[in-house]
Amino acid sequence: MDRGMAQIIAPDLNTVWTEGDLSLLRSFIAAVEPFGAERLAERLTGEFDTLGALFSASPERLSRAVVEGRDGQSFVQHVSICSAIVVRSLQQRVDGRRILSSWPALISYLRASLQYEIKEQTRILFLDKKNALIKDEVAGRGTVDHAPMYVREVIHRALDVGASAIVLAHNHPSGDVKPSLADRSLTKDIAEACRVIGITLHDHIIIGARGDFTSFKQQGLLFG
């Protein structure tokens, strides 16, 4: 399970279906839906660009791509469960650990959580004084090119959970991970508000649809 599912969520997936992808998909379908596996595989590969996109799709979108009825819904449920297991297993690699020394694990987790979202989603990772993860919360969901995040709400929530530091993250469904002017302005405002109350903003990470990412800290953009 772990090795196979790691292949599904891996950030370096091709943008087309390879024979290996198709074989893995057919094996999964055959285990869940023994009848009509080939037809279902054809529909799914026509609807989703990659194996990762399929296994990260919402139940609603999956339901539209499969046959209506009990069998189709069984497949949707199995995919959703597998996706949740993968995200949870990656989250466990950063839960309670020092984020700054677990950077590859953090990026893998954020990729699994955000890479295939078709609309923008913002997340806040709250850290304690040792930079260990306390909470990871969705701060907002929006459109294909915007998701709300408000300085006041970020600060209030950080104080509520007793965070000493935070990491911001959001996705760009377009695939372009270059920070927008709005991204840069908001990050600067949050960094300044955090500084005033003694909370550290360690980074703001943008995850693209192809799994690439931008780190505001690495780009020297944390403070404008």
C-alpha positions, 0 to 999 in steps of 0.5 A, a space after each residue: 500500500 505505502 509504495 503504491 500510494 507513494 507512486 500515486 501522490 509523488 510530485 514528479 508525476 508525468 503530465 500524461 498517463 504512462 503504461 505504469 500509471 495505467 497498469 496501477 489504475 487498472 489493478 486498483 479498479 479490478 480490486 474494487 470493481 471487477 466488472 467493467 474495469 476497462 471502460 471505467 479506466 477509459 473514462 477516468 483517463 479521459 477525465 483526469 490528466 494524471 494518476 495523482 489528479 485522479 486520486 486527489 479529486 473531490 468525491 463530487 468530481 469523481 462521481 461525475 466521471 464514473 457510472 451512477 449507482 452503487 458500484 460507481 459510488 463504491 469506487 469513489 469511496 475507495 479512492 477518497 479513503 486511499 487519498 486520505 490515508 496518503 495525506 494523513 501518512 505524510 502529515 504524520 511525518 511533520 506532526 509534532 516535529 520541528 518543521 525547519 529540520 523536516 523541510 522535505 517532509 513538509 513540502 511532500 505533505 503540502 504537495 499532497 494537500 494542495 497540488 491537485 486542488 482546482 481552486 485556491 486554498 490557503 493553509 496556516 501551520 502553527 508552530 510552538 517555540 521549538 518550531 514543532 507543528 501544533 496545528 495545520 488549518 485551512 484558512 480559506 478556499 476561493 476561486 481558481 486564482 484567489 483565496 481569502 486570507 486576512 491578517 487579523 484572522 491569522 493573528 487571532 488564530 495564532 494567539 488562540 492556539 498559542 503559536 510562537 511561529 507560523 508557516 503560510 501556504 497556498 496553491 496556484 492551480 494555474 501551475 505558475 508558482 510566481 508570487 502575485 503582487 497580492 501574495 507579496 503584499 499580504 505576506 508583508 502585512 502578515 509578517 509585520 503584524 507577527 513581528 509586532 506581537 512577537 510571532 515569527 513568520 518562517 515562510 510562505 510557500 506556494 505549491 503549483 499544479 505540477 508539484 513545483 513550489 516557491 518559498 518566499 524565504 528562499 526568494 527573499 520576499 518574506 518582508 516585501 
